[in-house]
Amino acid sequence: MFIDLPEKRYYKIGEVAKAFGVNTSHIRFWEKEFDVLQPKKNKKGNRLFTQEDIKNLKLIYHLVKEKGYTLEGAKSKMKESPKNVKKNYDIISRLETIKEELLKIKSQIS
């Protein structure tokens, strides 16, 4: 999944929800369910997501929405072999990026 977010230090929950195509309540729910999501909060209590949080959200989104895992299944998958899951997801992400670039080149040639 390609997430279109500008390079920033922190992202607001609305920006993150829009990038993933879900409601802000969905992001807050995942934050409660998954221990790896630990966004910082400002004085007002607004959530500020870091690049690491975005990576974890991408992984959760991939497992739950794209692979069809239940929340419990995704949690156990991330706990049993977190390095393997992240490594596999990184490989898939790189391959998807390469595919997008190749499709752009193909459309320019045609």
N, C-alpha and C positions, 0 to 999 in steps of 0.2 A: 504494500500500500504506500502510495506516495503522499506525504504530508507536506503541504505548502505553508511553511512558517518561515518568516525572516530570521536571520541570525541575530538573536538577542540573548541577554543573560537570563532574563525572566519573562515568562509568558503569563498573561491573565487567564483565568479559567474560561472566559468567553472565547478567547482566541483559540485555545486548545480544543474546546468543544466544537467550534466551527470547523477547525482543520480536520477533526476526526468524523465530522458529520453526525454528532450525537448531542444530546442535551447536556447542559451543565450539571444537572442532577445525576446524570449517568456517570460523569467524571467523579463527582463527589462520592457516589456509591462505590465505584471501583477503588477510590482512595480508602474507604472504610474496609473493604474486603481484602485488599492486597497490601501486605506490609511493606512491599518495596516502594510504594508511592508515598513519599513524604514531602509534599510541597511546603515551602516556607509560607509563613503568614505575616502580613504587615500589621501595623498597629490597629488598623480597622478590622483585621481578621480576614482580609482578602487573600486568596490562595495565589501564590506565585510559583509557577512550575519552572524548573531548571531543565537544561538539556538532558540530564540523566533521567529526570522524571518523564520527559517526552520519549526517550528510548524505552523506558519501562512501559509506558502507555502503548507504544507501538507493539511491543511484545504481547501485552495483555490483549490488545485489539486483535492481533493476529491469531492468538490462541482461541479467543472466545468467538469473534465474529467470522473470521475466515476459515479456521479449522473446525469450528463447531464444538469446542470443548464447553462443558458446563463450568460454572465458576469454581466449583470444588475440584473438578478435573484440572483446570488451568492452575489453580493454587498448588495442587500436589505435583503437577508437572514441573512447575517452577521451583518447588522445594527439593524434589528428588534429584534433579540434575540441572541446576541453574546455569552452569557454564555451558553445557551442551545445548540447552534450549537457546540461550543468547547467541552462541556461536552459529547454530543452524539458522536462526533468524537473520543474523548479520549476512550470512552467505546468500540467503534468499533475497534480502534487500539489495545487495550488490548486483545480483543477477537481474532483478527487476529494473534497476537503473541502467544496466547495460542494454537490456531489451528495449527500454524507452529510447535510448540513444540510437540504437540500430534502426528502430522504426522511424525516427526522425530522418536519419540518413536515407532510408529507403524512400520516404515520401519526397525528399528533395531530388532524388535521382529520377523518380517517375515523372 
